[in-house]
Amino acid sequence: MLAQVNEYEDLNIRPSQTPSDNSSSLDIYSAHFGLTERPFSLLPDPEFIFWSKAHLQAYTMLEYGILTRAPITLITGDVGAGKTTLLHHLLKSVGSDVKIGLISNAHGDRGELLRWVLMALDQPAPADATYVDLFANFQAHLIEEYAKGHRVILIFDEAQNLTSESLEELRMFTNINSNKDELLQLVLVGQPELQEIIRRPEMRQFAQRVASSFHLKSMDKKTVRKYVAHRLDVAGAERNFFSPAATDQIYESTKGVPRLVNQLCDLSMVYAFTRGRKGVVQHTVEMVLNDGAFFAASLDSDKNGLTS
């Protein structure tokens, strides 16, 4: 565990420096804090994954669904909760006997969904092909992969955007499986409203095929402290230069949503850097909030609480 900076520690204040050009600013930012890379990027990065209890449980359910050949696995969570990061880790971890097609933000009618699927599997989907032709190609590909000893898994990210009709079509895809032969598995990842859609009475048959599911919640205050220290450690920091009070303020302002925690931590580091400080204290975070630099904070006053 990295040592915590004291809230009232001498922060080694010095005149801020202005980079000579934009290309060097990130290098100066990293060198200023003694880091090898930016610790709080908004881009999903499996190298920075923090295994909180909730994320470990979510990933375990993902693995369970795949290993037990569950027809449908369901993972939900609020925006920015870390679902996509878990998916990227999964994609790096699967064996060579598993063929994965990743479909993000699929939309459109019945035929277009099948085209998205075929393209994700690197299969042709001619514009002039009929639905029957496309489905025949899809089924033939699954059988071919099965003959090679491969399983095919379709992962739908942002699956809350799928209509009830599209979800029903996905259920029909699983009918290709027969007896003990699983040619296809589905993994649906999306926001909480995905669960609401699947719980509708008309979706009963789909819900019955969901063999593995988990809802990923936001982090609590204690977990946010560990999360911040972990990401700094991975980025090469010799100590945790966020004071406990600063980290608690970040938790209160983000409600523990990982993406928002990253954003506010990053902005706080920028503020500390421009003022020549080697640490982030609560006052630094408050300046970010008071200046309106953390845009998500404005949602708090509009909606009486962050709703990532």
C-alpha atoms as one frame of an Amber mdcrd trajectory, in Angstrom:
protein
   0.000   0.000   0.000   1.371   3.387  -0.964   1.903   5.862   1.857  -0.784
   8.550   2.094   0.108  12.244   1.833  -0.906  14.229   4.921  -3.586  16.873
   4.364  -1.402  19.547   5.952   1.948  18.371   4.619   4.305  20.897   3.004
   3.337  20.438  -0.638   6.576  21.765  -2.054   4.900  24.669  -3.826   6.898
  26.209  -6.648   6.048  28.527  -9.569   4.061  26.668 -12.188   5.761  25.981
 -15.470   4.291  26.519 -18.895   5.146  23.791 -21.418   7.003  25.040 -24.453
   4.623  23.122 -26.691   1.562  20.905 -26.403   3.437  17.749 -27.353   5.546
  17.909 -24.195   2.756  18.679 -21.725   1.900  15.056 -20.930   5.585  14.205
 -20.425   5.934  17.100 -17.962   2.692  16.059 -16.269   4.030  12.527 -15.727
   7.531  13.601 -14.706   6.170  16.148 -12.241   4.510  13.391 -10.204   7.166
  10.777 -10.915   4.864   8.630 -13.039   5.515   6.410 -16.030   2.055   6.986
 -17.512  -1.233   8.764 -16.930  -3.034   6.948 -14.098  -6.594   8.178 -14.600
  -7.330   7.902 -18.299 -10.997   7.606 -19.286 -10.190   4.868 -21.799 -10.777
   1.265 -20.632  -7.386  -0.303 -19.863  -7.166  -3.886 -18.534  -3.660  -3.129
 -17.225  -5.210  -0.776 -14.661  -8.091  -3.023 -13.674  -8.872  -2.833  -9.965
 -10.393  -5.976  -8.551 -12.905  -4.607  -6.088 -15.230  -7.172  -4.570 -17.998
  -6.179  -6.988 -15.760  -6.301 -10.084 -14.364  -9.669  -9.035 -17.886 -11.039
  -8.610 -18.970  -9.640 -11.972 -15.978 -11.176 -13.727 -16.515 -14.480 -11.935
 -20.064 -14.583 -13.285 -18.752 -13.817 -16.770 -16.292 -16.694 -16.503 -18.915
 -18.955 -14.968 -21.270 -18.301 -17.853 -18.590 -19.086 -20.405 -17.166 -22.169
 -18.676 -20.591 -23.692 -18.037 -21.650 -22.856 -21.592 -24.617 -20.814 -20.411
 -26.908 -19.876 -23.309 -27.130 -16.262 -22.104 -24.994 -14.356 -19.574 -26.163
 -10.930 -18.394 -23.971  -8.212 -16.830 -25.456  -4.816 -16.005 -24.222  -1.656
 -14.298 -24.447   2.121 -14.440 -22.548   4.142 -17.043 -18.865   4.210 -16.148
 -19.073   1.338 -13.645 -16.291  -0.607 -15.373 -18.229  -3.082 -17.508 -16.251
  -2.455 -20.694 -12.954  -2.791 -18.836 -14.056  -6.235 -17.658 -14.917  -7.147
 -21.240 -11.467  -6.108 -22.467  -9.883  -8.249 -19.751 -12.070 -11.161 -20.805
 -11.067 -10.758 -24.449  -7.404 -11.025 -23.434  -8.019 -14.087 -21.277 -10.048
 -16.478 -23.426  -8.381 -19.504 -24.961  -7.786 -20.218 -28.632 -10.778 -22.583
 -28.677 -13.160 -19.660 -28.185 -14.155 -17.393 -31.052 -15.640 -14.078 -29.956
 -17.689 -11.584 -31.895 -18.010  -8.195 -30.149 -20.971  -6.067 -31.157 -21.258
  -2.556 -29.717 -24.348  -0.370 -30.055 -26.104  -2.718 -32.448 -29.305  -1.272
 -33.840 -31.646  -1.667 -36.749 -34.258  -4.176 -37.820 -34.156  -7.962 -37.802
 -31.907  -8.333 -40.831 -29.512  -5.591 -39.766 -28.867  -7.268 -36.394 -27.793
 -10.416 -38.200 -25.486  -8.344 -40.399 -23.867  -6.837 -37.287 -23.313 -10.362
 -35.977 -21.781 -11.655 -39.198 -19.447  -8.681 -39.485 -18.326  -9.172 -35.875
 -17.406 -12.747 -36.790 -15.553 -11.591 -39.941 -18.130 -13.260 -42.142 -19.546
 -11.815 -45.376 -22.912 -10.068 -45.222 -23.714  -8.954 -48.781 -26.088  -6.020
 -49.065 -28.288  -7.905 -51.525 -28.501 -11.093 -49.436 -31.884 -12.060 -48.035
 -32.439 -12.783 -44.359 -32.661 -16.488 -45.161 -29.288 -16.336 -46.920 -27.685
 -14.453 -44.033 -29.028 -16.878 -41.458 -27.853 -19.846 -43.517 -24.345 -18.338
 -43.623 -24.449 -17.708 -39.876 -25.521 -21.261 -39.070 -22.966 -22.746 -41.454
 -20.220 -20.734 -39.770 -21.248 -21.957 -36.316 -21.233 -25.573 -37.493 -17.841
 -25.100 -39.145 -16.333 -23.661 -35.949 -17.895 -26.442 -33.891 -16.317 -29.026
 -36.176 -12.944 -27.419 -35.436 -13.547 -27.738 -31.707 -14.328 -24.039 -31.295
 -17.118 -22.317 -29.397 -18.584 -19.054 -30.653 -19.515 -16.337 -28.172 -21.334
 -13.185 -29.191 -20.841 -10.266 -26.795 -23.259  -7.355 -27.049 -22.003  -4.202
 -25.342 -24.529  -1.426 -24.648 -27.196  -4.104 -25.015 -29.837  -1.859 -23.418
 -30.156  -0.293 -26.880 -31.510  -3.537 -28.328 -35.262  -3.635 -28.848 -37.490
  -6.403 -27.510 -37.726  -7.729 -31.071 -33.926  -7.864 -31.357 -33.609  -9.668
 -28.028 -36.196 -12.184 -29.171 -34.167 -12.769 -32.319 -31.091 -13.411 -30.188
 -33.086 -15.989 -28.254 -33.929 -17.654 -31.537 -30.212 -17.785 -32.349 -29.703
 -20.026 -29.325 -32.131 -22.528 -30.836 -29.264 -23.513 -33.119 -27.884 -25.343
 -30.063 -29.220 -28.852 -29.723 -28.973 -31.479 -27.006 -25.519 -31.215 -25.402
 -23.959 -29.388 -28.329 -23.540 -25.672 -27.623 -22.550 -23.942 -30.833 -23.330
 -20.436 -29.607 -23.318 -18.454 -26.364 -24.524 -14.907 -25.799 -23.139 -12.337
 -23.358 -25.199  -9.174 -22.909 -23.634  -6.190 -21.150 -25.598  -3.026 -20.569
 -27.101  -0.414 -18.292 -29.700  -1.232 -15.588 -32.641  -0.699 -17.915 -31.591
  -3.874 -19.752 -32.806  -5.868 -16.752 -36.107  -4.008 -16.841 -36.592  -4.945
 -20.493 -35.844  -8.618 -19.873 -38.223  -8.739 -16.890 -41.210  -7.808 -19.051
 -43.853 -10.581 -19.274 -43.387 -10.966 -23.013 -39.659 -11.612 -22.483 -40.251
 -14.628 -20.225 -38.747 -17.137 -22.654 -35.624 -15.002 -23.036 -35.275 -14.568
 -19.256 -35.477 -18.332 -18.744 -32.299 -18.762 -20.806 -30.286 -16.301 -18.708
 -28.181 -18.756 -16.713 -25.682 -16.272 -15.256 -26.178 -12.627 -14.294 -24.722
  -9.870 -12.109 -25.369  -6.167 -11.489 -22.212  -4.095 -11.007 -22.710  -1.327
  -8.438 -20.634   1.810  -7.828 -17.747   1.794  -5.332 -18.118   2.768  -1.686
 -15.825   5.290   0.050 -13.353   2.686   1.311 -13.085   1.104  -2.116 -12.496
   4.481  -3.802  -9.503   5.057  -1.526  -8.030   1.700  -2.527  -8.897   2.309
  -6.186  -7.026   5.635  -6.329  -3.968   4.155  -4.593  -3.995   1.158  -6.963
  -4.034   3.225 -10.146  -1.243   5.476  -8.892   0.798   2.397  -8.022   0.334
   0.903 -11.512   1.362   4.248 -13.051   4.658   4.141 -11.147   3.979   6.444
  -8.198   6.251   5.928  -5.195   3.512   7.108  -2.832  -0.176   7.927  -2.814
  -0.073  11.708  -3.145  -3.862  12.071  -2.781  -4.689  12.917   0.833  -7.470
  10.907   2.536  -9.665  14.030   2.681  -9.138  14.650  -1.047 -10.089  11.075
  -1.885 -13.189  11.269   0.297 -14.203  14.503  -1.452 -13.776  12.750  -4.797
 -16.024   9.940  -3.589 -18.709  12.374  -2.432 -18.609  14.213  -5.781 -18.697
  11.111  -7.983 -20.784   8.678  -5.914 -18.059   6.109  -6.533 -18.576   5.726
 -10.299 -15.128   4.663 -11.620 -15.216   6.752 -14.794 -16.145   9.877 -12.858
 -13.528   9.120 -10.205 -10.926   8.949 -12.982 -12.063  12.245 -14.453 -12.040
  14.159 -11.169  -8.703  12.655 -10.093  -7.148  13.604 -13.418  -8.432  17.180
 -13.236  -7.215  17.489  -9.652  -3.750  16.385 -10.737  -3.770  18.975 -13.518
  -4.673  21.677 -10.994  -1.918  20.531  -8.627   0.602  20.426 -11.486  -0.184
  23.916 -12.781   0.343  25.264  -9.262   3.609  23.412  -8.819   2.289  21.101
  -6.093   3.407  17.526  -5.541   0.208  16.328  -3.931  -3.558  16.612  -4.155
  -5.431  17.788  -1.053  -9.111  18.462  -0.481  -8.710  22.146  -1.362  -7.345
  21.133  -4.788 -10.444  19.043  -5.493 -12.704  21.837  -4.267 -11.056  24.288
  -6.673 -11.808  21.939  -9.565 -15.430  21.723  -8.467 -15.818  25.452  -7.795
 -14.333  26.367 -11.189 -16.815  24.108 -12.965 -14.013  22.117 -14.599 -15.665
  18.859 -13.544 -18.715  18.999 -15.788 -20.478  16.035 -14.178 -20.804  18.067
 -10.972 -23.448  20.210 -12.671 -25.673  17.147 -12.902 -25.781  17.051  -9.115
 -27.718  20.298  -8.856 -29.953  19.409 -11.812 -30.878  15.909 -10.626 -30.179
  16.056  -6.890 -27.370  13.545  -7.182 -25.130  12.091  -9.850 -26.793   9.557
 -12.074 -23.824   8.576 -14.247
